[in-house]
Amino acid sequence: MVNRAETLQEKLFREVEQKDLFRMAQQHAFEYVDALSSRAVYPQADALDGLAAFDEALPDGTGSATEVLDLLNRHGSPATVAQTGGRYFGFVNGGALPVGLAARWLSDFWDQNAALDTMSPVSSKLEEVCESWLVTLFGLPTGTVAGFVGGSSAAILCGLAAARYRILGNRGWSINESGLDGAPRIRIVCSDQVHAAVTRAVALLGFGTRSIEWVDSDAQGRIIPSAIPTLDESAIVIVQAGNVCSGAFDGIDEVCERAQKAKAWVHIDGAFGLWAAASRQLRYLTRGLEKATSLSVDAHKTLNAPYDAGIALCTDREALKHALLASGSYVAYGNGRNGMQYTPDLSRRARAVELWAVLKYLGKDGIDQLVTGLHERAIRLKRGLEAKGFRILNDVVFNQVLVACGSATLTERTLRQVQESGECWVGGAVWQGEPVIRVSICSWATTEDDIDRSVEALASARMKAAGEAH
Ligand SMILES: *Cc1c(COP(=O)(O)O)cnc(C)c1O
């Protein structure tokens, strides 16, 4: 054998053949998951300090893959937020079902580009299957199209872009060719509780947030239907299935009825709440959703698919397709489903693989159990906290619990104390002018014991907070 240095390509082939790297990743992952319940939910100071290990200049030469992975594990793993464990209640961040993670591992080796049927027949097939299952699960009209995007933010953008295309098209204006300059006006109608992802989409699409016709909401954060201005065919009404703080659902049925009569477009932001439609007990919350024109939902929240799982749903397939139109001589549409036609992306990972795995694994009953279970544990938390003298500021209709102590200062200090404790992690927000502790039960892994431990953690955090020097 010629005595010369191994080329990069030879090295890469050797790594693939030997598989030490992948075995190492697997081992680290297993150690990580086994340690989840005994570690601090939020990384402690030394773990965060360890992140400084990543501050270095871009290396000059090629290194060792196992050393790269080792560095990532040694300094990366401890600095993660243990959100796949049972006591992470921040934002509305979902857990991750084992079958979804495993399907992702396998499909990561496939490294498919989901843009075109020609590029990945398997992705195209699984998108088609997921689309049809979701339409059935949510009870949407036949023909409703699904676009598989990174999250609800992108899905909302898709829904509102489709609305813009259709509303202007109905007036003889081609948004794609003529832009917004001189275009007929589009009205945006939503409540003052609308999610930041909606206002961002409104800004990105050039409507301008100042043009929003804001509608008042009630004490739970639900849009007040009687306060909605008279609608017409130039209006996009945006309602929520699940307020990001209180978990409250807008009166979807009533709003959709009014919008339908006026030929207005309705978009439902159902990022985490739309899954209530899959629970026999909670289905009443989403009544009327099939009357919406477009919807957005995340599989990485309530459904506990791994991250990167947003879904845009649109009953006006043509509007979505044309709003997101991209073409080129090399863009060869095959006979199957071409995923890029329903998202703003061209190249895209085959994210429907994990979604398919999760839906196939759970089935209707499993989804029902998962979603209903989150609600039940939210109720347990509410009762536990009330018994300890905390105030619960919202009706716990879904998975969100808003908690307050005797005073605003005490609430804020308690929040900080509990976050530092590492026992559980909850976020903060301001609700109806008052600082609150915001708890989201969003993981399959949260047990009743996790709830009880978290109640205790909040109670001792409040005791510590009360004892803090003034
Ligand atoms: C999380 C959330 C969004 C944004 O979704 P991403 O997946 O984070 O982009 C929008 N609306 C509501 C109600 C949400 O809870």
PDBQT file of the ligand as one rigid body, heavy atoms in Angstrom, charges set to zero:
ROOT
HETATM    1  C1  LIG A 501     -46.483  28.154  19.161  1.00  0.00    +0.000 C 
HETATM    2  C2  LIG A 501     -47.555  28.970  18.570  1.00  0.00    +0.000 A 
HETATM    3  C3  LIG A 501     -47.383  29.619  17.337  1.00  0.00    +0.000 A 
HETATM    4  C4  LIG A 501     -46.074  29.585  16.606  1.00  0.00    +0.000 C 
HETATM    5  O1  LIG A 501     -45.742  28.269  16.251  1.00  0.00    +0.000 OA
HETATM    6  P1  LIG A 501     -44.250  27.839  15.916  1.00  0.00    +0.000 P 
HETATM    7  O2  LIG A 501     -44.360  26.387  15.652  1.00  0.00    +0.000 OA
HETATM    8  O3  LIG A 501     -43.446  28.143  17.146  1.00  0.00    +0.000 OA
HETATM    9  O4  LIG A 501     -43.805  28.620  14.747  1.00  0.00    +0.000 OA
HETATM   10  C5  LIG A 501     -48.454  30.310  16.818  1.00  0.00    +0.000 A 
HETATM   11  N1  LIG A 501     -49.620  30.382  17.476  1.00  0.00    +0.000 NA
HETATM   12  C6  LIG A 501     -49.824  29.784  18.659  1.00  0.00    +0.000 A 
HETATM   13  C7  LIG A 501     -51.148  29.894  19.329  1.00  0.00    +0.000 C 
HETATM   14  C8  LIG A 501     -48.790  29.065  19.256  1.00  0.00    +0.000 A 
HETATM   15  O5  LIG A 501     -48.978  28.469  20.431  1.00  0.00    +0.000 OA
ENDROOT
TORSDOF 0
